[in-house]
């Protein structure tokens, strides 16, 4: 009978009629309407998911703040405990992160959990394993029903340790999203996930603006980073010096990797991205690096050394054209080169480009990156909903 009440409600205008009985009737209609909303809402909540994301690796911040566009309280990045929430698709997401998020010491408020873990090296794997065991206990005691894992994988794709935890192998993890070109990716229950920006160095969410798009930039290219002995990065430095190209680019090599950024070095790096048309991305331990996504954030086109690095990455059942399969599949408008000897020709072409052409290219890059993040968000949500929601098939 709720619909009758609502139909009546549409006819009543509180500013024209003020008889008492009309007020009483409107009050009844209003209460009936509230009841209907409550009924609809409870039905909605039955069909939707509540998912709690436990961010125990820095890529969790890329997922939440950059891909989901979510906020965290408190804003202070050094806080012991930070949280946020968001409704997306049919799902209500809450996100927890910080040193105080410890197994057993926070309230589990959803039947469905996404664990964001770091599996980059043995010490991190040990900690990730503790979280998996905690989640397994919660499943066994019926506190939660489903678990997905977002994993910062090992740079050589040595991720075999997680396989026994997958449901397909008798474990309890329904879905795995893993960084780098991991050979396990099958697009069924294992998906490639972007490395993203270096959130552990507090790289911000950058909003594109007019000057980022339109202003002429002082440098053709930039490379600020570690130059390892006998690496292609040494070759790159040689090529830049030999043609005097280093004068046209912002080049700041260092001999040792520095995990801790100073305010000054970070500002320098952001300025370099903002002031150059191209960002050079030589391979490190893996072809995929934070620099690629950071350059996209500032509309500086990545020039990528498109070669496979040593290890077990590449050639999954889905993809044979590694590396950077995820980005290539998504049509990333980057410049891919096989050898740094190709760079002088790229820079020659760059010198001849008009500002108008560069503006068009930046626009294309910034739009692509926004769409890429939106697409990853959609894919993530739909994959969770398809896996976690009961299917109507029977």
BANUFI-673618 format. One record per residue (C-alpha): residue number from 1; residue in one letter; y negated, x negated, z. Coordinates in nm, 4 decimals. Layout:
N
num residuo v u w
NUM a Y X Z .
...
***
This chain:
394
num residuo v u w
1 x 0.0000 0.0000 0.0000 .
2 x -0.2346 -0.2995 0.0103 .
3 x -0.3452 -0.2595 -0.3503 .
4 x -0.4775 0.0955 -0.2877 .
5 x -0.6981 -0.0357 -0.0105 .
6 x -0.8361 -0.3113 -0.2316 .
7 x -0.9090 -0.0681 -0.5151 .
8 x -1.1043 0.1501 -0.2710 .
9 x -1.2794 -0.1556 -0.1403 .
10 x -1.4216 -0.2301 -0.4828 .
11 x -1.5993 0.1071 -0.4892 .
12 x -1.7704 0.0703 -0.1538 .
13 x -2.1121 -0.0909 -0.1362 .
14 x -2.2238 -0.1667 0.2222 .
15 x -2.5942 -0.1629 0.1324 .
16 x -2.5978 0.1958 0.0027 .
17 x -2.3812 0.3883 0.2475 .
18 x -2.4319 0.3619 0.6162 .
19 x -2.2525 0.6643 0.7488 .
20 x -2.0392 0.5865 1.0495 .
21 x -1.7184 0.7190 0.9006 .
22 x -1.7681 0.5040 0.5923 .
23 x -1.8133 0.2023 0.8182 .
24 x -1.4949 0.2858 1.0026 .
25 x -1.3095 0.3256 0.6747 .
26 x -1.4507 -0.0014 0.5436 .
27 x -1.3400 -0.1737 0.8641 .
28 x -0.9853 -0.0481 0.8022 .
29 x -0.9982 -0.1654 0.4422 .
30 x -1.1294 -0.5014 0.5546 .
31 x -0.8457 -0.5420 0.8066 .
32 x -0.5919 -0.4371 0.5454 .
33 x -0.7451 -0.6886 0.3066 .
34 x -0.7185 -0.9652 0.5677 .
35 x -0.3565 -0.8672 0.6248 .
36 x -0.2925 -0.8906 0.2521 .
37 x -0.4506 -1.2359 0.2334 .
38 x -0.2429 -1.3479 0.5300 .
39 x 0.0712 -1.2078 0.3665 .
40 x -0.0100 -1.3785 0.0355 .
41 x -0.0912 -1.7032 0.2130 .
42 x 0.2340 -1.7070 0.4090 .
43 x 0.4196 -1.6424 0.0845 .
44 x 0.2263 -1.9193 -0.0825 .
45 x 0.3072 -2.1572 0.1990 .
46 x 0.6751 -2.0768 0.1642 .
47 x 0.6725 -2.1763 -0.2003 .
48 x 0.4622 -2.4862 -0.1531 .
49 x 0.5377 -2.8262 -0.0073 .
50 x 0.3898 -3.0112 0.2832 .
51 x 0.4235 -3.3824 0.2226 .
52 x 0.3316 -3.6557 0.4676 .
53 x 0.2614 -3.9992 0.3145 .
54 x 0.3132 -4.2955 0.5465 .
55 x 0.1072 -4.5822 0.4064 .
56 x 0.2704 -4.9031 0.5268 .
57 x 0.1620 -5.1210 0.2324 .
58 x -0.1835 -5.1765 0.0843 .
59 x -0.0823 -5.0048 -0.2422 .
60 x -0.0826 -4.6843 -0.0367 .
61 x -0.4634 -4.7047 -0.0419 .
62 x -0.4588 -4.7320 -0.4210 .
63 x -0.2380 -4.4222 -0.4316 .
64 x -0.4543 -4.2234 -0.1898 .
65 x -0.8120 -4.3341 -0.2580 .
66 x -0.8013 -4.4364 -0.6250 .
67 x -0.5333 -4.2157 -0.7822 .
68 x -0.5653 -3.9095 -0.5552 .
69 x -0.9396 -3.9549 -0.4961 .
70 x -0.8661 -3.8827 -0.1290 .
71 x -1.0787 -3.9734 0.1730 .
72 x -0.9821 -4.1341 0.5030 .
73 x -1.1165 -4.0886 0.8545 .
74 x -1.2497 -4.3017 1.0071 .
75 x -1.4084 -4.4793 0.7085 .
76 x -1.3844 -4.8153 0.8912 .
77 x -1.1202 -5.0191 0.7064 .
78 x -1.0269 -5.2115 1.0226 .
79 x -0.9422 -4.8963 1.2209 .
80 x -0.5976 -4.8887 1.3849 .
81 x -0.5277 -4.5385 1.2572 .
82 x -0.6698 -4.3615 0.9490 .
83 x -0.5785 -4.0272 0.8008 .
84 x -0.6708 -3.7833 0.5271 .
85 x -0.5394 -3.4681 0.3631 .
86 x -0.5600 -3.2914 0.0304 .
87 x -0.4130 -2.9920 -0.1504 .
88 x -0.2894 -3.0813 -0.4986 .
89 x -0.0615 -2.8807 -0.7248 .
90 x 0.1618 -2.6648 -0.5027 .
91 x 0.1553 -2.9334 -0.2375 .
92 x -0.0437 -3.0034 0.0772 .
93 x -0.0568 -3.3816 0.1266 .
94 x -0.1479 -3.5666 0.4423 .
95 x -0.1813 -3.9433 0.4485 .
96 x -0.1508 -4.1808 0.7467 .
97 x -0.2130 -4.5530 0.7511 .
98 x -0.3083 -4.8382 0.9843 .
99 x -0.1384 -5.0751 1.2303 .
100 x -0.0882 -4.7910 1.4831 .
101 x 0.1416 -4.6026 1.2474 .
102 x 0.4673 -4.7267 1.4019 .
103 x 0.8152 -4.5661 1.3773 .
104 x 0.8573 -4.3077 1.6537 .
105 x 0.4970 -4.3248 1.7759 .
106 x 0.3297 -4.0587 1.5644 .
107 x 0.4061 -3.6958 1.4938 .
108 x 0.6093 -3.6151 1.1860 .
109 x 0.4382 -3.3054 1.0511 .
110 x 0.6184 -3.2353 0.7256 .
111 x 0.9751 -3.1934 0.6071 .
112 x 0.9019 -3.4119 0.3067 .
113 x 0.7943 -3.7735 0.3423 .
114 x 0.6671 -4.0408 0.1049 .
115 x 0.7082 -4.3906 0.2470 .
116 x 0.4795 -4.6572 0.0975 .
117 x 0.6461 -4.9933 0.1589 .
118 x 0.5982 -5.3616 0.0791 .
119 x 0.9090 -5.5341 -0.0595 .
120 x 0.7413 -5.8424 -0.1984 .
121 x 0.9137 -6.1062 0.0188 .
122 x 1.1939 -6.1254 0.2791 .
123 x 0.9692 -6.0731 0.5873 .
124 x 0.8178 -5.7607 0.4270 .
125 x 1.1619 -5.6339 0.3256 .
126 x 1.2759 -5.6630 0.6901 .
127 x 0.9868 -5.4431 0.8024 .
128 x 1.0413 -5.1983 0.5129 .
129 x 1.4077 -5.1705 0.6123 .
130 x 1.3109 -5.0651 0.9661 .
131 x 1.1042 -4.7821 0.8195 .
132 x 1.3926 -4.6737 0.5982 .
133 x 1.6284 -4.6653 0.8982 .
134 x 1.3746 -4.4578 1.0895 .
135 x 1.3491 -4.2116 0.7994 .
136 x 1.7284 -4.2000 0.7751 .
137 x 1.7523 -4.1028 1.1433 .
138 x 1.4992 -3.8247 1.0869 .
139 x 1.7075 -3.6950 0.7950 .
140 x 2.0295 -3.7089 0.9991 .
141 x 1.8675 -3.5167 1.2860 .
142 x 1.7214 -3.2592 1.0403 .
143 x 1.3625 -3.3470 1.1321 .
144 x 1.2830 -3.4098 0.7647 .
145 x 1.4579 -3.3072 0.4430 .
146 x 1.3427 -3.5364 0.1650 .
147 x 1.2215 -3.8933 0.1284 .
148 x 1.0513 -4.0665 -0.1647 .
149 x 0.9538 -4.4340 -0.1612 .
150 x 0.6581 -4.6038 -0.3296 .
151 x 0.7465 -4.9728 -0.3283 .
152 x 0.5295 -5.2767 -0.3871 .
153 x 0.8127 -5.4608 -0.5589 .
154 x 0.8916 -5.8280 -0.5704 .
155 x 0.6975 -6.0139 -0.8422 .
156 x 1.0210 -6.1399 -0.9970 .
157 x 1.1659 -5.7873 -0.9686 .
158 x 1.4283 -5.8921 -0.7120 .
159 x 1.4474 -5.5421 -0.5634 .
160 x 1.8235 -5.4947 -0.5359 .
161 x 1.8045 -5.4544 -0.1566 .
162 x 1.6692 -5.0996 -0.1902 .
163 x 1.9410 -4.9653 -0.4222 .
164 x 2.1933 -4.8697 -0.1478 .
165 x 1.9278 -4.6380 0.0053 .
166 x 1.8997 -4.4264 -0.3099 .
167 x 2.0664 -4.0878 -0.3130 .
168 x 2.2435 -4.1705 -0.6381 .
169 x 2.4196 -4.4546 -0.4523 .
170 x 2.5134 -4.2484 -0.1471 .
171 x 2.1853 -4.3046 0.0388 .
172 x 1.9079 -4.0590 0.1267 .
173 x 1.6050 -4.1629 -0.0843 .
174 x 1.5477 -3.9001 -0.3549 .
175 x 1.2860 -4.0837 -0.5596 .
176 x 1.1650 -4.4403 -0.6016 .
177 x 0.8317 -4.5427 -0.7552 .
178 x 0.8262 -4.9205 -0.7973 .
179 x 0.5657 -5.1704 -0.9239 .
180 x 0.6189 -5.4190 -1.2067 .
181 x 0.8593 -5.3831 -1.4995 .
182 x 1.1618 -5.3313 -1.2796 .
183 x 1.4851 -5.3030 -1.4814 .
184 x 1.6052 -5.0100 -1.2631 .
185 x 1.3393 -4.7727 -1.4023 .
186 x 1.5155 -4.4736 -1.5625 .
187 x 1.2480 -4.1972 -1.5528 .
188 x 1.4978 -3.9756 -1.3648 .
189 x 1.4786 -4.0863 -1.0037 .
190 x 1.3222 -4.4335 -1.0484 .
191 x 0.9738 -4.4624 -1.1997 .
192 x 0.7337 -4.7466 -1.2674 .
193 x 0.4204 -4.7389 -1.0526 .
194 x 0.0919 -4.9235 -1.1217 .
195 x 0.0012 -5.2260 -0.9120 .
196 x -0.3627 -5.1112 -0.9013 .
197 x -0.6540 -5.2985 -0.7449 .
198 x -0.6377 -5.5377 -0.4485 .
199 x -0.6998 -5.2818 -0.1733 .
200 x -0.5872 -5.5433 0.0822 .
201 x -0.9097 -5.7244 -0.0103 .
202 x -1.0985 -5.3921 0.0160 .
203 x -1.1675 -5.3588 -0.3567 .
204 x -1.3658 -5.0325 -0.3687 .
205 x -1.3329 -4.7119 -0.5678 .
206 x -1.5956 -4.7758 -0.8361 .
207 x -1.7843 -4.4806 -0.9827 .
208 x -1.8926 -4.5551 -1.3423 .
209 x -2.2696 -4.5333 -1.3880 .
210 x -2.5291 -4.5458 -1.6640 .
211 x -2.6101 -4.9184 -1.6388 .
212 x -2.2407 -5.0162 -1.6248 .
213 x -2.1990 -4.8374 -1.9566 .
214 x -2.5257 -4.9225 -2.1318 .
215 x -2.6682 -5.2545 -2.0138 .
216 x -2.6153 -5.5734 -2.2133 .
217 x -2.3886 -5.8137 -2.0226 .
218 x -2.4754 -6.1815 -1.9800 .
219 x -2.1290 -6.3262 -2.0443 .
220 x -1.8676 -6.2873 -2.3153 .
221 x -1.5838 -6.3238 -2.0671 .
222 x -1.4877 -6.4206 -1.7120 .
223 x -1.2040 -6.5843 -1.5255 .
224 x -1.2283 -6.6394 -1.1504 .
225 x -0.8972 -6.7423 -1.0063 .
226 x -0.6396 -6.9998 -0.9138 .
227 x -0.5285 -7.2477 -1.1788 .
228 x -0.1691 -7.3492 -1.1064 .
229 x -0.0410 -7.6889 -1.2206 .
230 x 0.1421 -7.6813 -1.5576 .
231 x 0.0685 -7.3121 -1.6063 .
232 x -0.0775 -7.1272 -1.9039 .
233 x -0.3923 -7.1055 -1.6914 .
234 x -0.4358 -7.4828 -1.7361 .
235 x -0.3973 -7.4316 -2.1121 .
236 x -0.6602 -7.1572 -2.0982 .
237 x -0.9083 -7.3848 -1.9154 .
238 x -0.8515 -7.6554 -2.1782 .
239 x -0.9174 -7.4164 -2.4677 .
240 x -1.2365 -7.2838 -2.3057 .
241 x -1.3704 -7.6357 -2.2454 .
242 x -1.2793 -7.7766 -2.5842 .
243 x -1.4932 -7.5333 -2.7819 .
244 x -1.7759 -7.5114 -2.5293 .
245 x -1.6737 -7.1510 -2.4748 .
246 x -1.6882 -7.2010 -2.0986 .
247 x -2.0708 -7.2006 -2.1393 .
248 x -2.0547 -6.8415 -2.2726 .
249 x -1.8183 -6.7190 -2.0009 .
250 x -1.8276 -6.6974 -1.6200 .
251 x -1.5492 -6.9396 -1.5290 .
252 x -1.4760 -7.0313 -1.1669 .
253 x -1.1325 -7.1885 -1.1305 .
254 x -0.9896 -7.2916 -0.7943 .
255 x -0.6841 -7.4986 -0.7223 .
256 x -0.5414 -7.2949 -0.4392 .
257 x -0.4908 -6.9257 -0.3911 .
258 x -0.7114 -6.7785 -0.1157 .
259 x -0.5846 -6.4557 0.0355 .
260 x -0.8942 -6.4013 0.2484 .
261 x -1.1991 -6.3080 0.0510 .
262 x -1.5420 -6.3946 0.1895 .
263 x -1.8237 -6.1455 0.1299 .
264 x -1.9842 -6.3973 -0.1014 .
265 x -1.6731 -6.4709 -0.3101 .
266 x -1.6012 -6.0995 -0.3416 .
267 x -1.9575 -6.0204 -0.4497 .
268 x -1.9333 -6.3023 -0.7034 .
269 x -1.6141 -6.1591 -0.8425 .
270 x -1.7565 -5.8069 -0.8746 .
271 x -2.0686 -5.9459 -1.0422 .
272 x -1.8533 -6.1414 -1.2876 .
273 x -1.6656 -5.8227 -1.3844 .
274 x -1.9896 -5.6304 -1.4185 .
275 x -2.1638 -5.9043 -1.6170 .
276 x -1.8922 -5.9818 -1.8741 .
277 x -1.7609 -5.7876 -2.1699 .
278 x -1.4077 -5.9287 -2.1392 .
279 x -1.1930 -6.0266 -1.8405 .
280 x -0.9298 -6.2909 -1.9105 .
281 x -0.5926 -6.2077 -1.7516 .
282 x -0.3548 -6.5036 -1.7731 .
283 x -0.0073 -6.4516 -1.6270 .
284 x 0.0533 -6.5464 -1.2658 .
285 x 0.3925 -6.4992 -1.1020 .
286 x 0.3981 -6.1659 -1.2896 .
287 x 0.2104 -6.0552 -1.6012 .
288 x 0.0737 -5.7519 -1.4166 .
289 x -0.2099 -5.8408 -1.1803 .
290 x -0.4799 -5.6663 -0.9781 .
291 x -0.7412 -5.8167 -1.2099 .
292 x -0.6378 -5.5832 -1.4952 .
293 x -0.7208 -5.2685 -1.2940 .
294 x -1.0293 -5.4232 -1.1340 .
295 x -1.1695 -5.5110 -1.4766 .
296 x -1.1067 -5.1525 -1.5936 .
297 x -1.3028 -5.0248 -1.2909 .
298 x -1.6129 -5.2081 -1.4159 .
299 x -1.5683 -5.1458 -1.7893 .
300 x -1.4813 -5.5097 -1.8648 .
301 x -1.2014 -5.5158 -2.1235 .
302 x -0.8850 -5.7003 -2.0098 .
303 x -0.7594 -5.9720 -2.2452 .
304 x -0.3956 -5.9989 -2.1465 .
305 x -0.1497 -6.2816 -2.1951 .
306 x 0.1350 -6.0629 -2.3143 .
307 x 0.4410 -6.2666 -2.2145 .
308 x 0.7316 -6.2038 -1.9766 .
309 x 0.7335 -6.4104 -1.6603 .
310 x 1.0566 -6.5643 -1.5196 .
311 x 1.2770 -6.3384 -1.3046 .
312 x 1.4593 -6.0094 -1.3448 .
313 x 1.1746 -5.7994 -1.4846 .
314 x 1.1918 -5.6150 -1.8142 .
315 x 1.4557 -5.4581 -2.0377 .
316 x 1.5344 -5.1448 -1.8429 .
317 x 1.7462 -4.8721 -1.9982 .
318 x 1.4163 -4.7000 -2.0854 .
319 x 1.2079 -4.9858 -2.2200 .
320 x 1.2746 -5.3044 -2.4094 .
321 x 0.9182 -5.4021 -2.4919 .
322 x 0.8202 -5.5354 -2.1522 .
323 x 0.5930 -5.6514 -1.9936 .
324 x 0.3308 -5.3951 -1.8789 .
325 x 0.5422 -5.1120 -2.0103 .
326 x 0.3632 -4.8457 -1.8064 .
327 x 0.0186 -4.9474 -1.9336 .
328 x 0.1369 -4.9810 -2.2943 .
329 x 0.3133 -4.6446 -2.2863 .
330 x -0.0130 -4.4931 -2.1658 .
331 x -0.2012 -4.6448 -2.4602 .
332 x -0.4127 -4.8956 -2.2656 .
333 x -0.6946 -5.0065 -2.5015 .
334 x -0.6658 -5.3760 -2.4030 .
335 x -0.6548 -5.6926 -2.6132 .
336 x -0.3015 -5.8363 -2.5948 .
337 x -0.2465 -6.1980 -2.7020 .
338 x 0.0701 -6.4076 -2.7015 .
339 x -0.1029 -6.7416 -2.6659 .
340 x -0.4444 -6.8581 -2.5437 .
341 x -0.4917 -7.0408 -2.8753 .
342 x -0.5815 -6.6949 -3.0102 .
343 x -0.8786 -6.6729 -2.7708 .
344 x -1.1442 -6.8592 -2.9766 .
345 x -1.0983 -6.6082 -3.2624 .
346 x -1.1286 -6.3168 -3.0136 .
347 x -1.4516 -6.4622 -2.8737 .
348 x -1.5920 -6.5292 -3.2237 .
349 x -1.5431 -6.1613 -3.3044 .
350 x -1.7011 -6.0740 -2.9694 .
351 x -2.0207 -6.2684 -3.0523 .
352 x -2.0682 -6.0568 -3.3651 .
353 x -2.0323 -5.7189 -3.1911 .
354 x -2.3459 -5.5094 -3.1477 .
355 x -2.4394 -5.3663 -2.8074 .
356 x -2.3739 -5.0189 -2.9517 .
357 x -2.0145 -5.1172 -3.0389 .
358 x -1.9663 -5.2648 -2.6939 .
359 x -2.0996 -4.9449 -2.5316 .
360 x -1.8471 -4.7398 -2.7313 .
361 x -1.5684 -4.9714 -2.6238 .
362 x -1.6693 -4.9570 -2.2569 .
363 x -1.6854 -4.5797 -2.2763 .
364 x -1.3351 -4.5698 -2.4222 .
365 x -1.2044 -4.8081 -2.1527 .
366 x -1.3644 -4.6231 -1.8586 .
367 x -1.2423 -4.2863 -1.9894 .
368 x -0.8940 -4.4250 -2.0470 .
369 x -0.8799 -4.5590 -1.6901 .
370 x -0.9954 -4.2262 -1.5395 .
371 x -0.7344 -4.0431 -1.7479 .
372 x -0.4661 -4.2955 -1.6522 .
373 x -0.5245 -4.2332 -1.2804 .
374 x -0.5324 -3.8558 -1.3335 .
375 x -0.2085 -3.8745 -1.5304 .
376 x -0.0362 -4.0860 -1.2617 .
377 x -0.1426 -3.8327 -0.9977 .
378 x -0.0039 -3.5416 -1.2010 .
379 x 0.3184 -3.7225 -1.2731 .
380 x 0.3632 -3.8139 -0.9063 .
381 x 0.3033 -3.4559 -0.7851 .
382 x 0.5220 -3.2918 -1.0502 .
383 x 0.8042 -3.5398 -0.9885 .
384 x 0.7934 -3.4689 -0.6128 .
385 x 0.7784 -3.0915 -0.6636 .
386 x 1.0665 -3.0929 -0.9119 .
387 x 1.2769 -3.2984 -0.6737 .
388 x 1.1799 -3.1449 -0.3384 .
389 x 1.1277 -2.7750 -0.4147 .
390 x 1.4409 -2.5602 -0.4388 .
391 x 1.5077 -2.4826 -0.8027 .
392 x 1.5312 -2.1214 -0.9164 .
393 x 1.8328 -2.1908 -1.1334 .
394 x 2.0783 -2.0270 -0.9062 .
***
